[in-house]
Amino acid sequence: MARYRRHKLTAGRILENRATIITAPDNKMHDLNEPGSAIWQHCENPRSIEELVACLLEIYSGEVEAEQLKLDVSAAVKDFVLRGILEEIND
């Protein structure tokens, strides 16, 4: 099962529930929205998509359906991996 964690070559800071991430290989700054920031925060330790969805359901309970949240989290994680914000770990 694939799990995701913060890329080891990134640095980030959270301010008012929003993360700013710097990716070292390309030296780019990425400003994440609140849901994206929550994903990044929860990936301090490796997490699967299902684990991330469960964490975000606690935060956004009543605001979004679980199926839609899974689609959104999957898309965000894929994007974060492409940008070097997260890295995939295969257990």
C-alpha positions as CSV (number, residue, x, y, z in Angstrom):
1,M,0.0,0.0,0.0
2,A,1.3,3.4,-0.9
3,R,2.0,5.9,1.9
4,Y,3.0,9.5,1.7
5,R,5.2,11.7,3.8
6,R,6.7,15.1,3.6
7,H,9.6,15.1,1.1
8,K,12.8,15.1,3.0
9,L,14.2,18.0,0.9
10,T,11.4,20.4,1.8
11,A,11.1,23.0,4.5
12,G,7.8,24.5,5.6
13,R,6.0,26.7,8.1
14,I,2.4,27.0,9.2
15,L,0.9,30.4,9.8
16,E,-2.8,30.8,10.5
17,N,-3.6,27.3,9.3
18,R,-1.8,27.8,5.9
19,A,1.4,26.2,5.0
20,T,4.2,27.7,3.0
21,I,6.6,25.0,1.6
22,I,9.9,25.5,-0.1
23,T,11.1,22.6,-2.3
24,A,14.9,22.4,-2.4
25,P,15.5,20.8,-5.8
26,D,13.8,23.7,-7.7
27,N,13.9,26.3,-4.8
28,K,10.2,27.1,-5.3
29,M,7.8,28.4,-2.7
30,H,4.4,26.8,-2.5
31,D,1.5,28.4,-0.6
32,L,-1.1,25.8,0.3
33,N,-4.7,26.4,1.2
34,E,-6.2,25.1,4.5
35,P,-7.1,21.6,3.3
36,G,-3.7,21.2,1.5
37,S,-2.0,22.5,4.6
38,A,-3.8,19.9,6.7
39,I,-2.6,17.1,4.4
40,W,1.0,18.4,4.6
41,Q,0.7,18.6,8.4
42,H,-0.6,15.0,8.7
43,C,2.2,13.7,6.5
44,E,4.9,14.3,9.1
45,N,4.7,10.5,9.4
46,P,3.9,8.3,6.5
47,R,0.1,8.1,5.8
48,S,-2.1,6.3,3.3
49,I,-4.8,8.1,1.3
50,E,-7.4,6.4,3.6
51,E,-5.6,7.6,6.7
52,L,-5.4,11.2,5.4
53,V,-9.1,11.1,4.5
54,A,-10.0,9.9,8.0
55,C,-7.9,12.8,9.5
56,L,-9.5,15.4,7.2
57,L,-13.0,14.0,7.9
58,E,-12.5,14.9,11.5
59,I,-11.6,18.5,10.5
60,Y,-14.3,19.0,7.9
61,S,-17.1,16.9,9.4
62,G,-20.4,17.9,7.9
63,E,-18.8,20.1,5.2
64,V,-17.9,17.4,2.7
65,E,-18.9,13.9,1.9
66,A,-16.4,11.1,2.4
67,E,-16.4,10.0,-1.2
68,Q,-15.7,13.6,-2.5
69,L,-13.0,14.1,0.2
70,K,-11.2,10.9,-1.0
71,L,-11.2,12.2,-4.6
72,D,-9.9,15.6,-3.5
73,V,-7.2,14.2,-1.2
74,S,-6.1,11.8,-3.9
75,A,-5.8,14.6,-6.4
76,A,-4.0,16.9,-3.9
77,V,-1.5,14.1,-2.9
78,K,-0.8,13.3,-6.6
79,D,-0.1,17.0,-7.2
80,F,2.1,17.3,-4.1
81,V,4.2,14.4,-5.2
82,L,4.7,15.9,-8.7
83,R,5.7,19.2,-7.1
84,G,8.1,17.5,-4.6
85,I,6.1,18.5,-1.5
86,L,5.4,14.9,-0.6
87,E,7.1,11.7,-1.5
88,E,5.6,8.2,-2.0
89,I,6.7,5.3,0.1
90,N,5.8,1.8,-0.9
91,D,5.6,-0.5,2.1
